[in-house]
Amino acid sequence: MAYLSDVNLRAVLVVLVARAGGSIEITNEELYGAMMPGGGHHERFLLAETEVGIRLSIQPSQQEKAGSS
């Protein structure tokens, strides 16, 4: 799995926040859930190199997988 450094993550966040209109609101519950995901999964990012950049996505949590079954 490819690794995203803090610098790269910050750059991705700048682009995403700009695309969202310059502001994103996140609840404490969402933030804490992302910081301490259940199921022992610490790294949920999937990083793929594309022809012109990168594709960044997240793996669904075990709870999300169970809910969609």
PQR file of N, CA, C, O and H, with PARSE charges and radii, in Angstrom:
ATOM      1  N   MET A   1       0.846  -1.181   0.000 -0.4000 1.5000
ATOM      2  CA  MET A   1       0.000   0.000   0.000 -0.0000 2.0000
ATOM      3  C   MET A   1       0.889   1.240   0.000  0.5500 1.7000
ATOM      4  O   MET A   1       1.860   1.317   0.752 -0.5500 1.4000
ATOM      5  N   ALA A   2       0.555   2.192  -0.834 -0.4000 1.5000
ATOM      6  CA  ALA A   2       1.306   3.440  -0.886 -0.0000 2.0000
ATOM      7  C   ALA A   2       1.040   4.266   0.368  0.5500 1.7000
ATOM      8  O   ALA A   2      -0.028   4.173   0.973 -0.5500 1.4000
ATOM      9  H   ALA A   2      -0.235   2.130  -1.445  0.4000 1.0000
ATOM     10  N   TYR A   3       2.009   5.060   0.741 -0.4000 1.5000
ATOM     11  CA  TYR A   3       1.933   5.863   1.965 -0.0000 2.0000
ATOM     12  C   TYR A   3       1.747   7.330   1.605  0.5500 1.7000
ATOM     13  O   TYR A   3       2.387   7.827   0.679 -0.5500 1.4000
ATOM     14  H   TYR A   3       2.877   5.135   0.250  0.4000 1.0000
ATOM     15  N   LEU A   4       0.884   8.020   2.322 -0.4000 1.5000
ATOM     16  CA  LEU A   4       0.704   9.458   2.154 -0.0000 2.0000
ATOM     17  C   LEU A   4       1.351  10.170   3.325  0.5500 1.7000
ATOM     18  O   LEU A   4       0.953   9.979   4.474 -0.5500 1.4000
ATOM     19  H   LEU A   4       0.364   7.616   3.074  0.4000 1.0000
ATOM     20  N   SER A   5       2.345  10.988   3.036 -0.4000 1.5000
ATOM     21  CA  SER A   5       2.992  11.754   4.102 -0.0000 2.0000
ATOM     22  C   SER A   5       2.054  12.851   4.584  0.5500 1.7000
ATOM     23  O   SER A   5       1.057  13.156   3.929 -0.5500 1.4000
ATOM     24  H   SER A   5       2.669  11.144   2.103  0.4000 1.0000
ATOM     25  N   ASP A   6       2.376  13.442   5.732 -0.4000 1.5000
ATOM     26  CA  ASP A   6       1.575  14.551   6.258 -0.0000 2.0000
ATOM     27  C   ASP A   6       1.516  15.709   5.264  0.5500 1.7000
ATOM     28  O   ASP A   6       0.478  16.353   5.111 -0.5500 1.4000
ATOM     29  H   ASP A   6       3.186  13.194   6.263  0.4000 1.0000
ATOM     30  N   VAL A   7       2.628  15.966   4.594 -0.4000 1.5000
ATOM     31  CA  VAL A   7       2.667  17.057   3.611 -0.0000 2.0000
ATOM     32  C   VAL A   7       1.717  16.758   2.456  0.5500 1.7000
ATOM     33  O   VAL A   7       0.990  17.642   2.003 -0.5500 1.4000
ATOM     34  H   VAL A   7       3.471  15.443   4.718  0.4000 1.0000
ATOM     35  N   ASN A   8       1.721  15.512   1.979 -0.4000 1.5000
ATOM     36  CA  ASN A   8       0.826  15.146   0.885 -0.0000 2.0000
ATOM     37  C   ASN A   8      -0.633  15.189   1.315  0.5500 1.7000
ATOM     38  O   ASN A   8      -1.495  15.623   0.551 -0.5500 1.4000
ATOM     39  H   ASN A   8       2.311  14.793   2.347  0.4000 1.0000
ATOM     40  N   LEU A   9      -0.914  14.739   2.537 -0.4000 1.5000
ATOM     41  CA  LEU A   9      -2.291  14.801   3.035 -0.0000 2.0000
ATOM     42  C   LEU A   9      -2.771  16.236   3.154  0.5500 1.7000
ATOM     43  O   LEU A   9      -3.917  16.538   2.821 -0.5500 1.4000
ATOM     44  H   LEU A   9      -0.214  14.386   3.158  0.4000 1.0000
ATOM     45  N   ARG A  10      -1.914  17.114   3.623 -0.4000 1.5000
ATOM     46  CA  ARG A  10      -2.294  18.536   3.719 -0.0000 2.0000
ATOM     47  C   ARG A  10      -2.584  19.112   2.341  0.5500 1.7000
ATOM     48  O   ARG A  10      -3.530  19.882   2.177 -0.5500 1.4000
ATOM     49  H   ARG A  10      -0.983  16.868   3.893  0.4000 1.0000
ATOM     50  N   ALA A  11      -1.777  18.744   1.350 -0.4000 1.5000
ATOM     51  CA  ALA A  11      -1.999  19.235  -0.015 -0.0000 2.0000
ATOM     52  C   ALA A  11      -3.333  18.723  -0.546  0.5500 1.7000
ATOM     53  O   ALA A  11      -4.081  19.477  -1.169 -0.5500 1.4000
ATOM     54  H   ALA A  11      -1.008  18.119   1.484  0.4000 1.0000
ATOM     55  N   VAL A  12      -3.636  17.459  -0.309 -0.4000 1.5000
ATOM     56  CA  VAL A  12      -4.919  16.894  -0.733 -0.0000 2.0000
ATOM     57  C   VAL A  12      -6.062  17.621  -0.045  0.5500 1.7000
ATOM     58  O   VAL A  12      -7.068  17.930  -0.684 -0.5500 1.4000
ATOM     59  H   VAL A  12      -3.029  16.847   0.197  0.4000 1.0000
ATOM     60  N   LEU A  13      -5.925  17.900   1.250 -0.4000 1.5000
ATOM     61  CA  LEU A  13      -6.980  18.619   1.975 -0.0000 2.0000
ATOM     62  C   LEU A  13      -7.204  20.017   1.406  0.5500 1.7000
ATOM     63  O   LEU A  13      -8.346  20.462   1.293 -0.5500 1.4000
ATOM     64  H   LEU A  13      -5.108  17.649   1.769  0.4000 1.0000
ATOM     65  N   VAL A  14      -6.142  20.700   1.055 -0.4000 1.5000
ATOM     66  CA  VAL A  14      -6.279  22.043   0.470 -0.0000 2.0000
ATOM     67  C   VAL A  14      -7.103  21.965  -0.811  0.5500 1.7000
ATOM     68  O   VAL A  14      -8.004  22.776  -1.023 -0.5500 1.4000
ATOM     69  H   VAL A  14      -5.215  20.338   1.147  0.4000 1.0000
ATOM     70  N   VAL A  15      -6.795  20.993  -1.662 -0.4000 1.5000
ATOM     71  CA  VAL A  15      -7.526  20.841  -2.919 -0.0000 2.0000
ATOM     72  C   VAL A  15      -8.984  20.498  -2.651  0.5500 1.7000
ATOM     73  O   VAL A  15      -9.875  21.086  -3.263 -0.5500 1.4000
ATOM     74  H   VAL A  15      -6.063  20.334  -1.490  0.4000 1.0000
ATOM     75  N   LEU A  16      -9.245  19.553  -1.746 -0.4000 1.5000
ATOM     76  CA  LEU A  16     -10.619  19.133  -1.462 -0.0000 2.0000
ATOM     77  C   LEU A  16     -11.454  20.242  -0.833  0.5500 1.7000
ATOM     78  O   LEU A  16     -12.615  20.428  -1.197 -0.5500 1.4000
ATOM     79  H   LEU A  16      -8.521  19.074  -1.249  0.4000 1.0000
ATOM     80  N   VAL A  17     -10.873  20.975   0.101 -0.4000 1.5000
ATOM     81  CA  VAL A  17     -11.600  22.083   0.726 -0.0000 2.0000
ATOM     82  C   VAL A  17     -11.879  23.172  -0.308  0.5500 1.7000
ATOM     83  O   VAL A  17     -12.961  23.759  -0.318 -0.5500 1.4000
ATOM     84  H   VAL A  17      -9.930  20.825   0.397  0.4000 1.0000
ATOM     85  N   ALA A  18     -10.918  23.439  -1.165 -0.4000 1.5000
ATOM     86  CA  ALA A  18     -11.145  24.430  -2.224 -0.0000 2.0000
ATOM     87  C   ALA A  18     -12.273  23.974  -3.147  0.5500 1.7000
ATOM     88  O   ALA A  18     -13.125  24.779  -3.521 -0.5500 1.4000
ATOM     89  H   ALA A  18     -10.039  22.962  -1.157  0.4000 1.0000
ATOM     90  N   ARG A  19     -12.288  22.707  -3.513 -0.4000 1.5000
ATOM     91  CA  ARG A  19     -13.359  22.175  -4.377 -0.0000 2.0000
ATOM     92  C   ARG A  19     -14.716  22.247  -3.698  0.5500 1.7000
ATOM     93  O   ARG A  19     -15.740  22.385  -4.368 -0.5500 1.4000
ATOM     94  H   ARG A  19     -11.595  22.053  -3.209  0.4000 1.0000
ATOM     95  N   ALA A  20     -14.731  22.155  -2.383 -0.4000 1.5000
ATOM     96  CA  ALA A  20     -15.990  22.196  -1.636 -0.0000 2.0000
ATOM     97  C   ALA A  20     -16.444  23.627  -1.373  0.5500 1.7000
ATOM     98  O   ALA A  20     -17.430  23.833  -0.665 -0.5500 1.4000
ATOM     99  H   ALA A  20     -13.899  22.043  -1.839  0.4000 1.0000
ATOM    100  N   GLY A  21     -15.757  24.610  -1.920 -0.4000 1.5000
ATOM    101  CA  GLY A  21     -16.167  25.997  -1.754 -0.0000 2.0000
ATOM    102  C   GLY A  21     -15.409  26.737  -0.672  0.5500 1.7000
ATOM    103  O   GLY A  21     -15.769  27.864  -0.335 -0.5500 1.4000
ATOM    104  H   GLY A  21     -14.957  24.442  -2.495  0.4000 1.0000
ATOM    105  N   GLY A  22     -14.357  26.127  -0.113 -0.4000 1.5000
ATOM    106  CA  GLY A  22     -13.507  26.813   0.841 -0.0000 2.0000
ATOM    107  C   GLY A  22     -13.815  26.548   2.299  0.5500 1.7000
ATOM    108  O   GLY A  22     -13.128  27.057   3.185 -0.5500 1.4000
ATOM    109  H   GLY A  22     -14.065  25.210  -0.388  0.4000 1.0000
ATOM    110  N   SER A  23     -14.850  25.751   2.556 -0.4000 1.5000
ATOM    111  CA  SER A  23     -15.212  25.464   3.948 -0.0000 2.0000
ATOM    112  C   SER A  23     -15.882  24.103   4.030  0.5500 1.7000
ATOM    113  O   SER A  23     -16.701  23.745   3.184 -0.5500 1.4000
ATOM    114  H   SER A  23     -15.408  25.338   1.837  0.4000 1.0000
ATOM    115  N   ILE A  24     -15.518  23.345   5.069 -0.4000 1.5000
ATOM    116  CA  ILE A  24     -16.148  22.048   5.326 -0.0000 2.0000
ATOM    117  C   ILE A  24     -16.442  21.988   6.815  0.5500 1.7000
ATOM    118  O   ILE A  24     -15.577  22.294   7.635 -0.5500 1.4000
ATOM    119  H   ILE A  24     -14.852  23.635   5.756  0.4000 1.0000
ATOM    120  N   GLU A  25     -17.659  21.595   7.168 -0.4000 1.5000
ATOM    121  CA  GLU A  25     -18.013  21.438   8.575 -0.0000 2.0000
ATOM    122  C   GLU A  25     -18.058  19.958   8.915  0.5500 1.7000
ATOM    123  O   GLU A  25     -18.663  19.165   8.193 -0.5500 1.4000
ATOM    124  H   GLU A  25     -18.363  21.346   6.502  0.4000 1.0000
ATOM    125  N   ILE A  26     -17.418  19.589  10.013 -0.4000 1.5000
ATOM    126  CA  ILE A  26     -17.349  18.208  10.461 -0.0000 2.0000
ATOM    127  C   ILE A  26     -17.741  18.187  11.931  0.5500 1.7000
ATOM    128  O   ILE A  26     -17.247  18.985  12.727 -0.5500 1.4000
ATOM    129  H   ILE A  26     -16.926  20.233  10.600  0.4000 1.0000
ATOM    130  N   THR A  27     -18.632  17.269  12.283 -0.4000 1.5000
ATOM    131  CA  THR A  27     -19.034  17.164  13.683 -0.0000 2.0000
ATOM    132  C   THR A  27     -17.936  16.473  14.489  0.5500 1.7000
ATOM    133  O   THR A  27     -17.089  15.773  13.934 -0.5500 1.4000
ATOM    134  H   THR A  27     -19.034  16.621  11.636  0.4000 1.0000
ATOM    135  N   ASN A  28     -17.966  16.681  15.793 -0.4000 1.5000
ATOM    136  CA  ASN A  28     -17.014  15.983  16.662 -0.0000 2.0000
ATOM    137  C   ASN A  28     -17.170  14.470  16.530  0.5500 1.7000
ATOM    138  O   ASN A  28     -16.179  13.741  16.538 -0.5500 1.4000
ATOM    139  H   ASN A  28     -18.654  17.250  16.243  0.4000 1.0000
ATOM    140  N   GLU A  29     -18.401  14.001  16.409 -0.4000 1.5000
ATOM    141  CA  GLU A  29     -18.649  12.564  16.275 -0.0000 2.0000
ATOM    142  C   GLU A  29     -17.987  12.007  15.015  0.5500 1.7000
ATOM    143  O   GLU A  29     -17.364  10.947  15.062 -0.5500 1.4000
ATOM    144  H   GLU A  29     -19.207  14.594  16.402  0.4000 1.0000
ATOM    145  N   GLU A  30     -18.119  12.715  13.887 -0.4000 1.5000
ATOM    146  CA  GLU A  30     -17.474  12.278  12.642 -0.0000 2.0000
ATOM    147  C   GLU A  30     -15.958  12.285  12.777  0.5500 1.7000
ATOM    148  O   GLU A  30     -15.282  11.357  12.334 -0.5500 1.4000
ATOM    149  H   GLU A  30     -18.625  13.576  13.849  0.4000 1.0000
ATOM    150  N   LEU A  31     -15.432  13.331  13.387 -0.4000 1.5000
ATOM    151  CA  LEU A  31     -13.986  13.458  13.543 -0.0000 2.0000
ATOM    152  C   LEU A  31     -13.430  12.354  14.430  0.5500 1.7000
ATOM    153  O   LEU A  31     -12.436  11.715  14.082 -0.5500 1.4000
ATOM    154  H   LEU A  31     -15.981  14.085  13.747  0.4000 1.0000
ATOM    155  N   TYR A  32     -14.068  12.126  15.577 -0.4000 1.5000
ATOM    156  CA  TYR A  32     -13.597  11.082  16.490 -0.0000 2.0000
ATOM    157  C   TYR A  32     -13.739   9.702  15.861  0.5500 1.7000
ATOM    158  O   TYR A  32     -12.878   8.841  16.042 -0.5500 1.4000
ATOM    159  H   TYR A  32     -14.875  12.645  15.860  0.4000 1.0000
ATOM    160  N   GLY A  33     -14.824   9.490  15.122 -0.4000 1.5000
ATOM    161  CA  GLY A  33     -15.024   8.215  14.437 -0.0000 2.0000
ATOM    162  C   GLY A  33     -13.938   7.956  13.403  0.5500 1.7000
ATOM    163  O   GLY A  33     -13.509   6.816  13.225 -0.5500 1.4000
ATOM    164  H   GLY A  33     -15.524  10.189  14.975  0.4000 1.0000
ATOM    165  N   ALA A  34     -13.497   8.995  12.728 -0.4000 1.5000
ATOM    166  CA  ALA A  34     -12.427   8.848  11.734 -0.0000 2.0000
ATOM    167  C   ALA A  34     -11.069   8.669  12.409  0.5500 1.7000
ATOM    168  O   ALA A  34     -10.203   7.962  11.894 -0.5500 1.4000
ATOM    169  H   ALA A  34     -13.846   9.921  12.872  0.4000 1.0000
ATOM    170  N   MET A  35     -10.886   9.316  13.571 -0.4000 1.5000
ATOM    171  CA  MET A  35      -9.600   9.207  14.274 -0.0000 2.0000
ATOM    172  C   MET A  35      -9.439   7.847  14.936  0.5500 1.7000
ATOM    173  O   MET A  35      -8.326   7.331  15.026 -0.5500 1.4000
ATOM    174  H   MET A  35     -11.590   9.890  13.990  0.4000 1.0000
ATOM    175  N   MET A  36     -10.540   7.261  15.402 -0.4000 1.5000
ATOM    176  CA  MET A  36     -10.474   5.990  16.119 -0.0000 2.0000
ATOM    177  C   MET A  36     -11.475   5.008  15.523  0.5500 1.7000
ATOM    178  O   MET A  36     -12.468   4.662  16.163 -0.5500 1.4000
ATOM    179  H   MET A  36     -11.445   7.680  15.330  0.4000 1.0000
ATOM    180  N   PRO A  37     -11.214   4.556  14.290 -0.5600 1.5000
ATOM    181  CA  PRO A  37     -12.170   3.648  13.649  0.2800 2.0000
ATOM    182  C   PRO A  37     -12.217   2.301  14.364  0.5500 1.7000
ATOM    183  O   PRO A  37     -11.216   1.839  14.909 -0.5500 1.4000
ATOM    184  N   GLY A  38     -13.389   1.683  14.352 -0.4000 1.5000
ATOM    185  CA  GLY A  38     -13.545   0.365  14.965 -0.0000 2.0000
ATOM    186  C   GLY A  38     -12.942  -0.720  14.096  0.5500 1.7000
ATOM    187  O   GLY A  38     -12.553  -0.475  12.954 -0.5500 1.4000
ATOM    188  H   GLY A  38     -14.203   2.059  13.909  0.4000 1.0000
ATOM    189  N   GLY A  39     -12.869  -1.899  14.637 -0.4000 1.5000
ATOM    190  CA  GLY A  39     -12.404  -3.043  13.871 -0.0000 2.0000
ATOM    191  C   GLY A  39     -10.909  -3.141  13.711  0.5500 1.7000
ATOM    192  O   GLY A  39     -10.427  -3.994  12.966 -0.5500 1.4000
ATOM    193  H   GLY A  39     -13.185  -2.098  15.565  0.4000 1.0000
ATOM    194  N   GLY A  40     -10.149  -2.283  14.397 -0.4000 1.5000
ATOM    195  CA  GLY A  40      -8.700  -2.375  14.325 -0.0000 2.0000
ATOM    196  C   GLY A  40      -8.076  -1.845  13.048  0.5500 1.7000
ATOM    197  O   GLY A  40      -6.878  -2.024  12.830 -0.5500 1.4000
ATOM    198  H   GLY A  40     -10.540  -1.590  15.003  0.4000 1.0000
ATOM    199  N   HIS A  41      -8.864  -1.196  12.198 -0.4000 1.5000
ATOM    200  CA  HIS A  41      -8.306  -0.647  10.959 -0.0000 2.0000
ATOM    201  C   HIS A  41      -7.794   0.762  11.219  0.5500 1.7000
ATOM    202  O   HIS A  41      -8.553   1.654  11.599 -0.5500 1.4000
ATOM    203  H   HIS A  41      -9.837  -1.051  12.375  0.4000 1.0000
ATOM    204  N   HIS A  42      -6.515   0.946  11.012 -0.4000 1.5000
ATOM    205  CA  HIS A  42      -5.932   2.257  11.246 -0.0000 2.0000
ATOM    206  C   HIS A  42      -5.775   3.040   9.949  0.5500 1.7000
ATOM    207  O   HIS A  42      -5.995   4.252   9.931 -0.5500 1.4000
ATOM    208  H   HIS A  42      -5.898   0.221  10.704  0.4000 1.0000
ATOM    209  N   GLU A  43      -5.403   2.376   8.877 -0.4000 1.5000
ATOM    210  CA  GLU A  43      -5.189   3.048   7.600 -0.0000 2.0000
ATOM    211  C   GLU A  43      -6.307   2.643   6.652  0.5500 1.7000
ATOM    212  O   GLU A  43      -6.363   1.501   6.195 -0.5500 1.4000
ATOM    213  H   GLU A  43      -5.224   1.392   8.892  0.4000 1.0000
ATOM    214  N   ARG A  44      -7.186   3.574   6.364 -0.4000 1.5000
ATOM    215  CA  ARG A  44      -8.310   3.275   5.474 -0.0000 2.0000
ATOM    216  C   ARG A  44      -8.123   3.866   4.093  0.5500 1.7000
ATOM    217  O   ARG A  44      -8.965   3.660   3.218 -0.5500 1.4000
ATOM    218  H   ARG A  44      -7.140   4.501   6.736  0.4000 1.0000
ATOM    219  N   PHE A  45      -7.035   4.601   3.874 -0.4000 1.5000
ATOM    220  CA  PHE A  45      -6.816   5.219   2.573 -0.0000 2.0000
ATOM    221  C   PHE A  45      -6.380   4.201   1.540  0.5500 1.7000
ATOM    222  O   PHE A  45      -5.542   3.339   1.809 -0.5500 1.4000
ATOM    223  H   PHE A  45      -6.351   4.768   4.585  0.4000 1.0000
ATOM    224  N   LEU A  46      -6.955   4.312   0.366 -0.4000 1.5000
ATOM    225  CA  LEU A  46      -6.486   3.571  -0.797 -0.0000 2.0000
ATOM    226  C   LEU A  46      -5.912   4.606  -1.751  0.5500 1.7000
ATOM    227  O   LEU A  46      -6.610   5.534  -2.161 -0.5500 1.4000
ATOM    228  H   LEU A  46      -7.635   5.012   0.148  0.4000 1.0000
ATOM    229  N   LEU A  47      -4.661   4.450  -2.099 -0.4000 1.5000
ATOM    230  CA  LEU A  47      -3.967   5.421  -2.940 -0.0000 2.0000
ATOM    231  C   LEU A  47      -3.548   4.741  -4.226  0.5500 1.7000
ATOM    232  O   LEU A  47      -2.874   3.711  -4.201 -0.5500 1.4000
ATOM    233  H   LEU A  47      -4.094   3.696  -1.766  0.4000 1.0000
ATOM    234  N   ALA A  48      -3.946   5.316  -5.354 -0.4000 1.5000
ATOM    235  CA  ALA A  48      -3.568   4.769  -6.654 -0.0000 2.0000
ATOM    236  C   ALA A  48      -3.024   5.886  -7.522  0.5500 1.7000
ATOM    237  O   ALA A  48      -3.576   6.986  -7.560 -0.5500 1.4000
ATOM    238  H   ALA A  48      -4.494   6.152  -5.375  0.4000 1.0000
ATOM    239  N   GLU A  49      -1.948   5.595  -8.211 -0.4000 1.5000
ATOM    240  CA  GLU A  49      -1.394   6.571  -9.139 -0.0000 2.0000
ATOM    241  C   GLU A  49      -2.165   6.485 -10.443  0.5500 1.7000
ATOM    242  O   GLU A  49      -2.417   5.395 -10.956 -0.5500 1.4000
ATOM    243  H   GLU A  49      -1.500   4.701  -8.179  0.4000 1.0000
ATOM    244  N   THR A  50      -2.537   7.636 -10.973 -0.4000 1.5000
ATOM    245  CA  THR A  50      -3.218   7.692 -12.263 -0.0000 2.0000
ATOM    246  C   THR A  50      -2.269   8.303 -13.276  0.5500 1.7000
ATOM    247  O   THR A  50      -1.147   8.681 -12.939 -0.5500 1.4000
ATOM    248  H   THR A  50      -2.332   8.522 -10.556  0.4000 1.0000
ATOM    249  N   GLU A  51      -2.714   8.398 -14.499 -0.4000 1.5000
ATOM    250  CA  GLU A  51      -1.877   8.958 -15.554 -0.0000 2.0000
ATOM    251  C   GLU A  51      -1.517  10.418 -15.295  0.5500 1.7000
ATOM    252  O   GLU A  51      -0.444  10.879 -15.685 -0.5500 1.4000
ATOM    253  H   GLU A  51      -3.625   8.091 -14.773  0.4000 1.0000
ATOM    254  N   VAL A  52      -2.434  11.151 -14.625 -0.4000 1.5000
ATOM    255  CA  VAL A  52      -2.218  12.588 -14.429 -0.0000 2.0000
ATOM    256  C   VAL A  52      -2.122  13.007 -12.966  0.5500 1.7000
ATOM    257  O   VAL A  52      -2.048  14.201 -12.677 -0.5500 1.4000
ATOM    258  H   VAL A  52      -3.306  10.777 -14.308  0.4000 1.0000
ATOM    259  N   GLY A  53      -2.121  12.052 -12.037 -0.4000 1.5000
ATOM    260  CA  GLY A  53      -2.059  12.416 -10.611 -0.0000 2.0000
ATOM    261  C   GLY A  53      -2.261  11.213  -9.721  0.5500 1.7000
ATOM    262  O   GLY A  53      -1.659  10.161  -9.937 -0.5500 1.4000
ATOM    263  H   GLY A  53      -2.180  11.082 -12.272  0.4000 1.0000
ATOM    264  N   ILE A  54      -3.113  11.368  -8.712 -0.4000 1.5000
ATOM    265  CA  ILE A  54      -3.410  10.268  -7.796 -0.0000 2.0000
ATOM    266  C   ILE A  54      -4.908  10.145  -7.611  0.5500 1.7000
ATOM    267  O   ILE A  54      -5.652  11.104  -7.811 -0.5500 1.4000
ATOM    268  H   ILE A  54      -3.601  12.223  -8.537  0.4000 1.0000
ATOM    269  N   ARG A  55      -5.342   8.961  -7.229 -0.4000 1.5000
ATOM    270  CA  ARG A  55      -6.732   8.726  -6.841 -0.0000 2.0000
ATOM    271  C   ARG A  55      -6.694   8.318  -5.381  0.5500 1.7000
ATOM    272  O   ARG A  55      -6.025   7.348  -5.022 -0.5500 1.4000
ATOM    273  H   ARG A  55      -4.737   8.181  -7.067  0.4000 1.0000
ATOM    274  N   LEU A  56      -7.397   9.039  -4.547 -0.4000 1.5000
ATOM    275  CA  LEU A  56      -7.445   8.785  -3.117 -0.0000 2.0000
ATOM    276  C   LEU A  56      -8.865   8.399  -2.755  0.5500 1.7000
ATOM    277  O   LEU A  56      -9.806   9.144  -3.029 -0.5500 1.4000
ATOM    278  H   LEU A  56      -7.940   9.827  -4.838  0.4000 1.0000
ATOM    279  N   SER A  57      -9.023   7.232  -2.136 -0.4000 1.5000
ATOM    280  CA  SER A  57     -10.338   6.789  -1.683 -0.0000 2.0000
ATOM    281  C   SER A  57     -10.167   6.127  -0.324  0.5500 1.7000
ATOM    282  O   SER A  57      -9.045   5.936   0.147 -0.5500 1.4000
ATOM    283  H   SER A  57      -8.259   6.627  -1.913  0.4000 1.0000
ATOM    284  N   ILE A  58     -11.277   5.780   0.299 -0.4000 1.5000
ATOM    285  CA  ILE A  58     -11.204   5.115   1.599 -0.0000 2.0000
ATOM    286  C   ILE A  58     -11.896   3.764   1.510  0.5500 1.7000
ATOM    287  O   ILE A  58     -12.836   3.574   0.739 -0.5500 1.4000
ATOM    288  H   ILE A  58     -12.188   5.935  -0.083  0.4000 1.0000
ATOM    289  N   GLN A  59     -11.411   2.845   2.309 -0.4000 1.5000
ATOM    290  CA  GLN A  59     -12.034   1.536   2.424 -0.0000 2.0000
ATOM    291  C   GLN A  59     -13.225   1.686   3.363  0.5500 1.7000
ATOM    292  O   GLN A  59     -13.144   2.411   4.354 -0.5500 1.4000
ATOM    293  H   GLN A  59     -10.647   3.000   2.936  0.4000 1.0000
ATOM    294  N   PRO A  60     -14.325   1.011   3.063 -0.5600 1.5000
ATOM    295  CA  PRO A  60     -15.432   1.056   4.010  0.2800 2.0000
ATOM    296  C   PRO A  60     -15.043   0.365   5.305  0.5500 1.7000
ATOM    297  O   PRO A  60     -14.288  -0.607   5.294 -0.5500 1.4000
ATOM    298  N   SER A  61     -15.556   0.865   6.419 -0.4000 1.5000
ATOM    299  CA  SER A  61     -15.295   0.239   7.711 -0.0000 2.0000
ATOM    300  C   SER A  61     -16.040  -1.094   7.769  0.5500 1.7000
ATOM    301  O   SER A  61     -16.898  -1.368   6.930 -0.5500 1.4000
ATOM    302  H   SER A  61     -16.169   1.655   6.428  0.4000 1.0000
ATOM    303  N   GLN A  62     -15.713  -1.912   8.753 -0.4000 1.5000
ATOM    304  CA  GLN A  62     -16.391  -3.189   8.939 -0.0000 2.0000
ATOM    305  C   GLN A  62     -17.886  -2.951   9.175  0.5500 1.7000
ATOM    306  O   GLN A  62     -18.717  -3.722   8.696 -0.5500 1.4000
ATOM    307  H   GLN A  62     -15.016  -1.689   9.435  0.4000 1.0000
ATOM    308  N   GLN A  63     -18.230  -1.889   9.911 -0.4000 1.5000
ATOM    309  CA  GLN A  63     -19.628  -1.578  10.190 -0.0000 2.0000
ATOM    310  C   GLN A  63     -20.352  -1.185   8.909  0.5500 1.7000
ATOM    311  O   GLN A  63     -21.496  -1.587   8.694 -0.5500 1.4000
ATOM    312  H   GLN A  63     -17.555  -1.263  10.301  0.4000 1.0000
ATOM    313  N   GLU A  64     -19.694  -0.399   8.054 -0.4000 1.5000
ATOM    314  CA  GLU A  64     -20.300   0.005   6.787 -0.0000 2.0000
ATOM    315  C   GLU A  64     -20.495  -1.201   5.875  0.5500 1.7000
ATOM    316  O   GLU A  64     -21.513  -1.311   5.193 -0.5500 1.4000
ATOM    317  H   GLU A  64     -18.765  -0.072   8.229  0.4000 1.0000
ATOM    318  N   LYS A  65     -19.498  -2.120   5.865 -0.4000 1.5000
ATOM    319  CA  LYS A  65     -19.614  -3.332   5.054 -0.0000 2.0000
ATOM    320  C   LYS A  65     -20.775  -4.187   5.531  0.5500 1.7000
ATOM    321  O   LYS A  65     -21.537  -4.710   4.718 -0.5500 1.4000
ATOM    322  H   LYS A  65     -18.670  -2.030   6.419  0.4000 1.0000
ATOM    323  N   ALA A  66     -20.918  -4.334   6.848 -0.4000 1.5000
ATOM    324  CA  ALA A  66     -21.982  -5.154   7.429 -0.0000 2.0000
ATOM    325  C   ALA A  66     -23.354  -4.550   7.134  0.5500 1.7000
ATOM    326  O   ALA A  66     -24.316  -5.279   6.888 -0.5500 1.4000
ATOM    327  H   ALA A  66     -20.299  -3.910   7.509  0.4000 1.0000
ATOM    328  N   GLY A  67     -23.445  -3.229   7.158 -0.4000 1.5000
ATOM    329  CA  GLY A  67     -24.718  -2.558   6.920 -0.0000 2.0000
ATOM    330  C   GLY A  67     -25.191  -2.645   5.484  0.5500 1.7000
ATOM    331  O   GLY A  67     -26.391  -2.541   5.229 -0.5500 1.4000
ATOM    332  H   GLY A  67     -22.664  -2.638   7.358  0.4000 1.0000
ATOM    333  N   SER A  68     -24.278  -2.833   4.532 -0.4000 1.5000
ATOM    334  CA  SER A  68     -24.652  -2.881   3.129 -0.0000 2.0000
ATOM    335  C   SER A  68     -24.953  -4.298   2.667  0.5500 1.7000
ATOM    336  O   SER A  68     -25.342  -4.502   1.517 -0.5500 1.4000
ATOM    337  H   SER A  68     -23.303  -2.917   4.739  0.4000 1.0000
ATOM    338  N   SER A  69     -24.780  -5.283   3.546 -0.4000 1.5000
ATOM    339  CA  SER A  69     -25.034  -6.689   3.169 -0.0000 2.0000
ATOM    340  C   SER A  69     -26.497  -7.049   3.281  0.5500 1.7000
ATOM    341  O   SER A  69     -26.876  -8.186   3.002 -0.5500 1.4000
ATOM    342  H   SER A  69     -24.465  -5.117   4.481  0.4000 1.0000
TER
END
